[in-house]
């Protein structure tokens, strides 16, 4: 196993394919809830106990959406540039 990047199948984490759909959905919902709890805890630690958590959440979301929008614009600009180069 030395120098292996991918572990052998016997060490792989268990899958969920054997679980009923309702249980898989429940697991996903629990994961999303846990991630949100971690995010809120991180925000709370930054703003302190007296800070406005809802405002911090909205600000973080707005920044995230701006970054996403910039990335999309950059992606489309690159794609357009490549297409115009290939079309000449």
C-alpha positions in Angstrom: 0.0 0.0 0.0 3.0 2.3 0.1 2.9 5.2 -2.4 -0.7 4.5 -3.2 -3.0 7.5 -3.6 -6.2 5.5 -3.7 -6.8 3.1 -0.9 -7.8 -0.5 -1.7 -11.5 -1.3 -1.9 -11.5 -3.0 1.5 -10.6 0.3 3.2 -13.1 2.4 1.3 -15.9 4.0 3.2 -19.3 2.3 3.1 -21.6 3.3 0.3 -25.3 4.2 0.6 -26.7 2.4 -2.4 -28.1 -0.4 -0.2 -30.1 2.1 1.8 -33.7 3.1 0.9 -34.2 6.4 -0.8 -35.8 8.0 2.2 -32.8 7.1 4.4 -30.4 8.6 1.8 -32.4 11.8 1.7 -32.4 11.9 5.5 -28.6 11.5 5.5 -28.2 14.3 3.0 -30.5 16.6 5.0 -28.4 15.8 8.1 -25.2 16.7 6.2 -26.7 20.0 5.0 -27.9 20.8 8.5 -24.5 20.0 10.0 -22.7 22.2 7.4 -25.0 25.1 8.1 -24.4 24.7 11.9 -20.7 24.8 11.3 -21.0 27.9 9.2 -23.2 29.6 11.8 -20.7 28.7 14.5 -17.9 30.1 12.5 -19.8 33.3 11.9 -20.7 33.5 15.5 -17.1 33.2 16.6 -16.2 36.1 14.2 -18.9 38.5 15.3 -19.0 37.6 19.0 -22.0 36.9 21.2 -23.5 40.4 20.7 -23.1 40.5 16.9 -26.1 40.2 14.5 -25.9 36.6 13.2 -28.5 37.1 10.5 -26.7 40.2 9.2 -23.4 38.3 9.1 -25.1 35.4 7.3 -26.6 37.7 4.7 -23.3 39.6 4.2 -21.4 36.3 3.7 -24.0 35.1 1.3 -23.9 38.3 -0.7 -20.1 38.1 -0.9 -20.2 34.5 -2.0 -22.7 35.3 -4.7 -20.6 38.2 -6.0 -17.6 35.9 -6.2 -19.6 33.3 -8.0 -20.9 35.9 -10.5 -17.4 37.2 -11.1 -16.2 33.6 -11.7 -19.1 33.0 -14.2 -18.4 36.2 -16.1 -14.7 35.3 -16.3 -15.6 31.8 -17.5 -17.9 33.1 -20.2 -15.3 35.7 -21.3 -12.7 32.9 -21.6 -15.2 30.7 -23.5 -16.1 33.5 -25.8 -12.5 34.3 -26.5 -11.7 30.7 -27.3 -14.7 30.3 -29.6 -13.8 33.5 -31.5 -10.2 32.2 -31.9 -11.3 28.8 -33.1 -13.8 30.4 -35.5 -11.2 32.5 -37.4 
